[in-house]
Amino acid sequence: MQSEYGRSLIEMLGVLTIGAVMTAAAYGTYNMLRTRQVRNMAVSEMEQIVRNTKILLEMRGDYSAVSIDYLIKSGAITNSNAPMGGDDWSITSSVDGKTFSINLTNLTQGDCAFLATKKLDWAKSKTINKIENSGAEACIAPARNYVSINIE
């Protein structure tokens, strides 16, 4: 009687399939964690922009001069890159100059929903796609979402 060595093709395919499933699950988990971390870093960056803007302009009593260019020139922010979404973003003051807002454009539905549901202690209110104090249901599927975070 001759003894057999090695594995059958079916056994090898089974091992490879299990390995592929485990790799796919790990990759999906990694992407989810990375996306969450990037979004949290963007919120931290926006909070820092709010702090710097308040320090810079609060003594004047109004925020009427606030803009991205003004904040860069004064050293409150280092560059004009958007914290989240497309680079077509802005910081604008209200008509009376008592409040200002961070306006983010071209957000994905996921980024929009994240900001809609995230509690921002430093923000007075949020406007999602021109609907004030709305939730994630105001976010739309294409990457054309607009979020405005209003600060007092």
TORRODREN-697962 format. One record per residue: residue in three letters; x, y negated, z of N, C-alpha, C in turn. Coordinates in steps of 0.001 Angstrom, whole numbers, plus 500000, padded with zeros to 6 digits. Atoms other than C-alpha are relative to their C-alpha. Last residue first. Layout:
rest, n.X, n.Y, n.Z, ca.X, ca.Y, ca.Z, c.X, c.Y, c.Z
Ala, X, Y, Z, X, Y, Z, X, Y, Z
...
//
This chain:
rest, n.X, n.Y, n.Z, ca.X, ca.Y, ca.Z, c.X, c.Y, c.Z
Glu, 500248, 501294, 499364, 478030, 417549, 517385, 501263, 499447, 500584
Ile, 499336, 500197, 498715, 478865, 420326, 514939, 499668, 498618, 500516
Asn, 500148, 501372, 499515, 476859, 421703, 512008, 500544, 499874, 501415
Ile, 499960, 499899, 498540, 477972, 424878, 510235, 500055, 498576, 500537
Ser, 499564, 501257, 499411, 476913, 424845, 506571, 499906, 500147, 501527
Val, 500232, 500105, 498566, 476704, 428148, 504755, 500569, 498674, 500480
Tyr, 499523, 501278, 499492, 476269, 428518, 500998, 499647, 499932, 501470
Asn, 500616, 500479, 498769, 475873, 431929, 499380, 500703, 498737, 500485
Arg, 500346, 501404, 500192, 476876, 432434, 495754, 499361, 499405, 501245
Ala, 499076, 500801, 499182, 478608, 435807, 495941, 499784, 498515, 499745
Pro, 498778, 500441, 500678, 475592, 437644, 494581, 500854, 499121, 500914
Ala, 499020, 498992, 500414, 473299, 439486, 497016, 501208, 499458, 499242
Ile, 500365, 499338, 501245, 471472, 436670, 498797, 501155, 500869, 499505
Cys, 498836, 499711, 500850, 471687, 435542, 502406, 499548, 500779, 498772
Ala, 499867, 501093, 500966, 468488, 434072, 503922, 501175, 500210, 499050
Glu, 500956, 499773, 501086, 467689, 437412, 505619, 500064, 498898, 498947
Ala, 499366, 499284, 501103, 470912, 437005, 507619, 499048, 500247, 498838
Gly, 499173, 498839, 499700, 469261, 434433, 509832, 500563, 500624, 498739
Ser, 500513, 498739, 500534, 467901, 430940, 509413, 500967, 501121, 500338
Asn, 500193, 499016, 498927, 468652, 427960, 511630, 499364, 501298, 499498
Glu, 499391, 500223, 498690, 468336, 425522, 508712, 499564, 501056, 501012
Ile, 501075, 499719, 499045, 467506, 426847, 505244, 500612, 499915, 501394
Lys, 500862, 501179, 499818, 469782, 425227, 502615, 498782, 500258, 500881
Asn, 500656, 500246, 501291, 471434, 428550, 501659, 498894, 498953, 500108
Ile, 499664, 498939, 500943, 472188, 429242, 505339, 499206, 499766, 498716
Thr, 500920, 500051, 501128, 472231, 426194, 507618, 500482, 501026, 498973
Lys, 499493, 499482, 501267, 473830, 426697, 510997, 498909, 499868, 498947
Ser, 500937, 499207, 500796, 473306, 424813, 514258, 500700, 500482, 498735
Lys, 501351, 500419, 499623, 475078, 422963, 517078, 498960, 500840, 499276
Ala, 500852, 500562, 501055, 478340, 424841, 516672, 498629, 499632, 500545
Trp, 499543, 501336, 500327, 481032, 425381, 519328, 499137, 499325, 498935
Asp, 500256, 500891, 498864, 479345, 428388, 520897, 500336, 498549, 499684
Leu, 498925, 500984, 499999, 479218, 430168, 517531, 499709, 498982, 501091
Lys, 500275, 501101, 499065, 477118, 433304, 517856, 501223, 499097, 500055
Lys, 498945, 500261, 499019, 477664, 435399, 514739, 499613, 498818, 500878
Thr, 500275, 499287, 498745, 474437, 436511, 513021, 501026, 499722, 501091
Ala, 501384, 500231, 499575, 474390, 434013, 510155, 499723, 500636, 501358
Leu, 500109, 501340, 499413, 478184, 433989, 509902, 498595, 499720, 500512
Phe, 499136, 500059, 498816, 478306, 437773, 509412, 499877, 498641, 500681
Ala, 500726, 499334, 498917, 475312, 437697, 507045, 500817, 499979, 501286
Cys, 501137, 500844, 499635, 477084, 435141, 504856, 499237, 500597, 501173
Asp, 499449, 501133, 499246, 480322, 437118, 504877, 498890, 499074, 500473
Gly, 499481, 499511, 498725, 478415, 440278, 503874, 500565, 498883, 500858
Gln, 501152, 499746, 499143, 476381, 438507, 501172, 500459, 500481, 501376
Thr, 500663, 498738, 500327, 479590, 437153, 499718, 498806, 500176, 500931
Leu, 499834, 498907, 499041, 480359, 433491, 500264, 499312, 501258, 499482
Asn, 499628, 498754, 500684, 480681, 431156, 497286, 500296, 501138, 500972
Thr, 500724, 499611, 501210, 480530, 428003, 499410, 500534, 501322, 499457
Leu, 499318, 498909, 500699, 481480, 427005, 502953, 499153, 500451, 498820
Asn, 500829, 499449, 501063, 480424, 423643, 504424, 500805, 501024, 499201
Ile, 499078, 499233, 500830, 481898, 422590, 507768, 499136, 500738, 498994
Ser, 500265, 498610, 500333, 479624, 419949, 509264, 501137, 500573, 499158
Phe, 499361, 499622, 501254, 479889, 416649, 511071, 499731, 501472, 499744
Thr, 499694, 498576, 500139, 477883, 414866, 513741, 500770, 500226, 498702
Lys, 499988, 499384, 498659, 477468, 411321, 515043, 500335, 501486, 499968
Gly, 498644, 499751, 499538, 478473, 409627, 511780, 500103, 500670, 501359
Asp, 499700, 500895, 498877, 475003, 408136, 511184, 501403, 500214, 500589
Val, 500178, 501388, 500432, 474737, 409678, 507709, 500367, 499035, 501113
Ser, 501405, 500361, 500189, 476159, 413002, 508905, 499926, 498527, 499609
Ser, 500669, 500559, 498821, 479807, 413745, 508363, 498534, 499741, 499670
Thr, 500702, 501258, 500210, 481316, 416079, 505802, 499357, 499525, 501301
Ile, 500356, 500434, 498647, 483882, 418870, 505792, 499394, 498621, 499819
Ser, 499891, 501399, 499590, 484125, 420617, 502465, 499700, 499841, 501480
Trp, 500625, 500213, 498706, 484547, 423906, 500640, 500187, 498550, 500397
Asp, 500830, 501182, 500167, 485282, 424811, 497019, 499216, 499793, 501297
Asp, 499250, 501180, 499590, 488097, 427214, 497870, 499249, 498695, 499756
Gly, 499232, 500639, 501062, 485758, 430187, 497782, 500705, 498751, 500491
Gly, 500704, 500304, 501238, 484660, 432152, 500804, 500916, 499383, 498966
Met, 500803, 498867, 500459, 486222, 431946, 504268, 499297, 499585, 498713
Pro, 499864, 498898, 499051, 488778, 429706, 505991, 499297, 501269, 499533
Ala, 501216, 499751, 499232, 488977, 427585, 502853, 500230, 501137, 500982
Asn, 500600, 498683, 500217, 492461, 426594, 501759, 498785, 500192, 500897
Ser, 501401, 500128, 500414, 493099, 422840, 501886, 499343, 501342, 499711
Asn, 500198, 499912, 501447, 496282, 423017, 503916, 498513, 499958, 499680
Thr, 498750, 499926, 500761, 497788, 422384, 507356, 499825, 500035, 498490
Ile, 499959, 498704, 500671, 494829, 421121, 509358, 501211, 500004, 499067
Ala, 500973, 499190, 499258, 494776, 418330, 511967, 499852, 501388, 499391
Gly, 499369, 498843, 499376, 497992, 416889, 510522, 499058, 500888, 500788
Ser, 499796, 500279, 498571, 496553, 413425, 509833, 500659, 501170, 500735
Lys, 499073, 501126, 499844, 497042, 413798, 506082, 500287, 499680, 501461
Ile, 498663, 499560, 500421, 495433, 417263, 506109, 501013, 498888, 500242
Leu, 499491, 499088, 498972, 492438, 416069, 508169, 501387, 500533, 499643
Tyr, 499677, 500780, 498802, 491891, 413077, 505876, 500601, 500897, 501084
Asp, 498791, 500789, 500268, 492078, 415278, 502775, 500444, 499204, 501229
Ile, 498866, 499073, 500002, 489584, 417774, 504225, 501296, 499228, 499772
Ser, 499940, 499279, 501274, 487157, 414984, 505065, 501200, 500933, 500085
Val, 499523, 498622, 500080, 486115, 413071, 508177, 499905, 500555, 498582
Ala, 498819, 499907, 500869, 485892, 409295, 507967, 500455, 501440, 499750
Ser, 500284, 500437, 501370, 482303, 409030, 509287, 501194, 500140, 499063
Tyr, 499241, 499113, 500875, 483025, 411167, 512378, 499885, 499565, 498535
Asp, 500716, 499435, 501141, 481928, 408638, 514972, 500956, 500804, 499121
Gly, 501437, 499983, 499775, 482819, 407382, 518434, 499191, 500481, 498811
Arg, 500616, 501062, 500799, 486338, 406336, 517536, 498500, 499935, 500200
Met, 499748, 501277, 499333, 487698, 408433, 520406, 499380, 498835, 499247
Glu, 500982, 500233, 498938, 486011, 411505, 518932, 500209, 498663, 500692
Leu, 501007, 501031, 500291, 487957, 411303, 515667, 499041, 499674, 501131
Leu, 499576, 501066, 500891, 491256, 413159, 516134, 498992, 498852, 499909
Ile, 498882, 500718, 499369, 490436, 415292, 519153, 500373, 498777, 499173
Lys, 500525, 500721, 498833, 487059, 416216, 517664, 501103, 499200, 500691
Thr, 500800, 501118, 500502, 488626, 417073, 514317, 499440, 499188, 501164
Asn, 499088, 501025, 500502, 491299, 419210, 515976, 499251, 498770, 499503
Arg, 499262, 500597, 498871, 488732, 421123, 518017, 500900, 498863, 499528
Val, 500950, 500805, 499220, 486457, 421676, 514995, 500721, 499310, 501157
Ile, 500267, 501196, 500804, 489376, 422832, 512833, 499054, 499074, 500759
Gln, 498824, 500861, 499851, 490404, 425225, 515619, 499834, 498712, 499192
Glu, 500072, 500555, 498651, 486870, 426663, 515699, 501183, 499064, 500251
Met, 501008, 501059, 500026, 487026, 427078, 511923, 499854, 499346, 501371
Glu, 499429, 501129, 500734, 490305, 428999, 512234, 499012, 498834, 499941
Ser, 499028, 500645, 499109, 488815, 431224, 514920, 500627, 498782, 499332
Val, 500790, 500714, 498994, 485829, 431946, 512649, 500925, 499286, 500979
Ala, 500571, 501174, 500663, 488223, 432819, 509813, 499165, 499173, 500975
Met, 498919, 500982, 500129, 490190, 435138, 512116, 499490, 498722, 499332
Asn, 499775, 500579, 498676, 486951, 436905, 513060, 501122, 498966, 499978
Arg, 501125, 500896, 499696, 486125, 437388, 509372, 500166, 499345, 501374
Val, 499856, 501178, 500850, 489582, 438801, 508611, 498883, 498999, 500295
Gln, 498900, 500804, 499470, 489321, 441170, 511591, 500195, 498721, 499193
Arg, 500449, 500599, 498737, 485893, 442454, 510524, 501076, 499083, 500578
Thr, 500970, 501040, 500339, 487129, 443010, 506976, 499509, 499287, 501252
Arg, 499245, 501113, 500575, 490167, 444926, 508246, 499068, 498836, 499660
Leu, 499287, 500678, 498914, 488048, 447119, 510514, 500766, 498784, 499483
Met, 500991, 500622, 499130, 485653, 448004, 507671, 500682, 499204, 501117
Asn, 500565, 501168, 500694, 488501, 448618, 505234, 498980, 499273, 500861
Tyr, 498967, 501030, 500056, 490296, 450906, 507713, 499456, 498735, 499334
Thr, 499906, 500574, 498656, 487104, 452854, 508406, 501026, 498873, 500024
Gly, 501212, 500788, 499755, 486542, 453399, 504686, 500027, 499322, 501352
Tyr, 499902, 501190, 500840, 490156, 454521, 504183, 498790, 499090, 500210
Ala, 499010, 500880, 499384, 489947, 456934, 507117, 500130, 498697, 499224
Ala, 500590, 500537, 498768, 486723, 458443, 505784, 500963, 499032, 500679
Ala, 501043, 500960, 500382, 488207, 458824, 502292, 499361, 499368, 501234
Thr, 499330, 501197, 500524, 491343, 460457, 503694, 498979, 498933, 499630
Met, 499412, 500702, 498849, 489295, 462917, 505794, 500706, 498713, 499561
Val, 501108, 500570, 499215, 487174, 463870, 502782, 500548, 499204, 501179
Ala, 500546, 501126, 500761, 490284, 464345, 500613, 498868, 499319, 500756
Gly, 499051, 501114, 499937, 491976, 466527, 503242, 499487, 498761, 499285
Ile, 500077, 500526, 498629, 488892, 468718, 503566, 500946, 498817, 500161
Thr, 501282, 500693, 499872, 488788, 469096, 499786, 499851, 499391, 501385
Leu, 499901, 501277, 500703, 492499, 469951, 499617, 498718, 499189, 500111
Val, 499107, 500860, 499218, 492104, 472649, 502288, 500131, 498628, 499354
Gly, 500694, 500363, 498762, 489110, 474143, 500495, 500832, 499061, 500851
Leu, 500979, 501031, 500355, 490899, 474064, 497154, 499220, 499537, 501222
Met, 499253, 501236, 500269, 493824, 475968, 498682, 499059, 498855, 499628
Glu, 499522, 500518, 498715, 491499, 478602, 500172, 500744, 498679, 499810
Ile, 501171, 500504, 499272, 489727, 479054, 496836, 500429, 499406, 501342
Leu, 500326, 501303, 500580, 493044, 479411, 494978, 498819, 499367, 500733
Ser, 500774, 499946, 501234, 494061, 482271, 497267, 499701, 498580, 499522
Arg, 501415, 500349, 499837, 496824, 481890, 499765, 499298, 500116, 498657
Gly, 500525, 501231, 500582, 500257, 483447, 499982, 498513, 499830, 500253
Tyr, 499475, 501219, 499393, 501507, 486991, 500487, 499352, 498798, 499324
Glu, 500111, 501232, 500785, 499754, 490255, 499791, 500540, 498814, 500788
Ser, 500530, 501096, 499213, 500893, 493630, 501266, 500020, 498708, 499163
Gln, 499212, 501209, 500147, 501315, 496615, 498973, 499328, 498868, 500772
Met, 500835, 501168, 500000, 500000, 500000, 500000, 500891, 498754, 500000
//
